[in-house]
Amino acid sequence: MTPLSELIKQMGIKKIPFVDEHKAAKKRWLKEQAPLFARVCENKPATNPVLHLL
């Protein structure tokens, strides 16, 4: 599990009906965005990762 997927799981993203109904889109989004999220977190370690979701 990637840091991005762990973070959105902790935030309760599955409770959002759209996300629950479009599991393939969520999976595709996570696959595409996880590398960028990881790089951003590495480059800005002092910033809370939740703030990088904006």
HELIX and SHEET records of a PDB file:
HELIX    1   1 PRO A    3  GLN A   10  1                                   8    
HELIX    2   2 ILE A   13  LYS A   15  5                                   3    
HELIX    3   3 PRO A   17  GLU A   21  1                                   5    
HELIX    4   4 LYS A   23  ASN A   43  1                                  21    
HELIX    5   5 PRO A   49  LEU A   53  5                                   5    
END                                                                             
